[in-house]
Amino acid sequence: MDDAGHLAAELSKFTSLISSALRKRATHGAATALEKHLAKRFRDVIRRKMHHAAYAWMDDRDAGRLARLDPSIVRRILSCLPLNDRLALSHTCRTLRDVLLGMSEPWSRISIGARQVFLLPEQIENPPPWADDPRRMWEGLITLTGRNRDLPSHISCGLDTRCPAWDPAIERLLHFVLSKASSLRLEPFGWMPVTLGLRDEEDRDLDAVMLALDIPSEDRWSPLSFLLRYPAPFLRTFELSVRESFVRTSSVQFLLHPDVLAGEIHALEECYLTGITLPPGGCSAFAALTLFDYKPVPPIISGSQLSQLMTWMPLLETLGFVTESFTDDMPWSDSGTQPLNRHARLRQVAVGCIYESIEMFSDIFSFIRSRTQSKVLVDFVGPTAEEGNPIRPGMPPHFGEFDTILADEERLVMRNCDCSLILTSWKWPDFAMDSATIANITSLTITSILWEDKPLPPAINLTHLCILLPSCVCIPRDMSDAPGVFVLSPWIGPWQCPSLAEVHLAASPPNPPDKCPRSSPEFPVDCTCWHGCTISLRDVYDFVHDGLAYSDQPLRRLRLSGIRGIAEPEPALAYISLSQLAETLEITADVDDVVLYMSYITNQSHKQVRQPTRLLSPDLSPGDESFDALGATPANWTAE
């Protein structure tokens, strides 16, 4: 019998056991479906159906039969399941538990916080014993890391360093972890979530805030920095982060030891330092880095410091840094020129700034471009509504120089071939009416909520228009704010964009009920966004036909993405009418990358630790494996 036949035979035995457990706990229909579709698509069935068995019990007879199966077959079957289901399934019998513990994959990613316990305010001074000593948790991290025998692990660990007596345990932990890890994220100082609120108001939600276990002092930081001196032969990604609340309240400069990671160059390629300052002579272990992301204390970087970084890291391809000010302090020669040490490999630079420093963008851009051929991304944290908007047409750089714009309610992304700007907390009308900007852009992506009921300047070079349809809004101002509805007021006339070739309406993915902003435990709402976007093809036709004025008839392409349903009494006729507007018409349930990208930068903006390089190559893969479990989706339609 060949391998495939052997696997199928063993799988049949295994699923009969699972089906037996399903019949005892789950419905007969689930078990029947599992057996019926096994031969055709057993991998998909395992992933979608067998997870029910993770919560079913197994009697001694079934457990005995399972113990006689080939462990390698069971291991391959378990590898088809999501990790959570594998862990739950391991509790049904000893055989599955032993097989799972023997697998390396479940232990390839391990995350342990510093002290993730919830304490009431009166418990802060005298915490209970179970919350006072983290050393047992560190021993657990060593044990779990040791189970991953095949591959280096990805480890995230918070360290409570208040007590000097814990230093030997920390040293043992770091020595072991550095010898095993492929990716390591360390947060050196502890924190605790503390519940605050008025005890006599039962209906008031209690807020959880992060309070430092202590304000780190220099005598506690220096030993920890020294403990990072052990070699890390497999480490490819290293992240060391001190929370900003510690940095702002402490007078300590968190200076990294020059012999970090034993000063040896092994596999290290990426390094993220947040709240940490490099030593004056640099770190030898960082000499072969290809990516470096840096937020020093205080967050101020000069031209000479950037030049030093480029000298210390000759293989660097991607550089990111956060700064509140920038000064080009490089010395000038008698002839009035600066010595330029060009960096041959640097291709991408990402800068995080606050909005007060927006005018220094030209200085940063000029400095970087004079020494590299890098593309530059600048992430500006903008003002609040009360502070006003510092962006005005004509400010350096002149915003008309950008040819691509992406905009939602809070973020504005502007691009050209050399650089990108990401502006957070801004006001669209202040900028959108600039005729120079509108005239220069070739691609515009904008949420439907921002569309103004007033004429826009002609967009003579615009070739691509994308309208983002929001998943949900808290309080709809009118019907145009509802998911999947886009209304252009008829009295403002069509928008003049003679070069337009492509129009794209991009809907957001479905919202889980607990993520819906319109729903709450007190006021549950059966929101349409739970099931995804349902759109009217006639509305789309009216918008394209009456709201846009373009020269080439028909359009080259008209695309509707993220669509989960069509709201038409006669969808076939509406589809035929819509198809006459473009050479290619595509209606798909797939969520477009532009929606995922805007969501990604939103999530990055909300994080306390901002790392600019994360915005250069975002991971847009969906995090929810049960995406398709929300219901049937319409078939993808394509007409050419």
Summary of the structure (lengths in Angstrom):
residues: 640
radius of gyration: 28.7
end to end distance: 47.8
largest distance: 90.5
contacts: 1972
relative contact order: 0.05
helix: 38%
strand: 20%
